[in-house]
Structures are given as C-alpha cells and as structure tokens.
Amino acid sequence: MVIGTFDEHTMLEFLPNPVISVQQNAYEIAEQAQNLMQKALGEKSISDRIVIPAKVISRG
C-alpha cells in the first residue's frame, strides 16, 4: 500500500510503506493569506491568483 499525505515530516522516513508527500511552504501560504485578508478588509479587489509552488517527495 502506498501512502500519500500533505505536509512533510521526518518521521515519514520510518514507515515501512512507500510514502509520497507534498511539502508546502507554510510561511508563504500564511503571508499571502494575510495579504488577501488585508485587501478584503480595505475593500480592495481580491481577484489575485496566487500560486505557491510545492515539492513532491517520494520515498520507497
């Protein structure tokens, strides 16, 4: 059985099954979310499209 998960943790190395995880940039996600909330509170347009790259990590 292959396990798939969002987020990255070093303990995934110890699982006996193959694991595919997605490492997300939590700092950048939080920063962009804060920027969008500030725009919304200021009644500015929030039609921005934001893409924050993620890294796929495959083990086993």
ChimeraX attribute file (.defattr): number of C-alpha atoms within 10 A of each C-alpha:
attribute: neighborCount
match mode: 1-to-1
recipient: residues
	/A:1	7
	/A:2	10
	/A:3	13
	/A:4	13
	/A:5	12
	/A:6	11
	/A:7	16
	/A:8	15
	/A:9	9
	/A:10	6
	/A:11	7
	/A:12	16
	/A:13	12
	/A:14	7
	/A:15	11
	/A:16	11
	/A:17	13
	/A:18	14
	/A:19	17
	/A:20	19
	/A:21	18
	/A:22	15
	/A:23	16
	/A:24	16
	/A:25	13
	/A:26	12
	/A:27	9
	/A:28	12
	/A:29	14
	/A:30	11
	/A:31	11
	/A:32	15
	/A:33	13
	/A:34	12
	/A:35	12
	/A:36	18
	/A:37	14
	/A:38	13
	/A:39	13
	/A:40	12
	/A:41	8
	/A:42	9
	/A:43	9
	/A:44	11
	/A:45	9
	/A:46	12
	/A:47	7
	/A:48	7
	/A:49	5
	/A:50	10
	/A:51	8
	/A:52	10
	/A:53	10
	/A:54	12
	/A:55	12
	/A:56	13
	/A:57	14
	/A:58	12
	/A:59	14
	/A:60	10
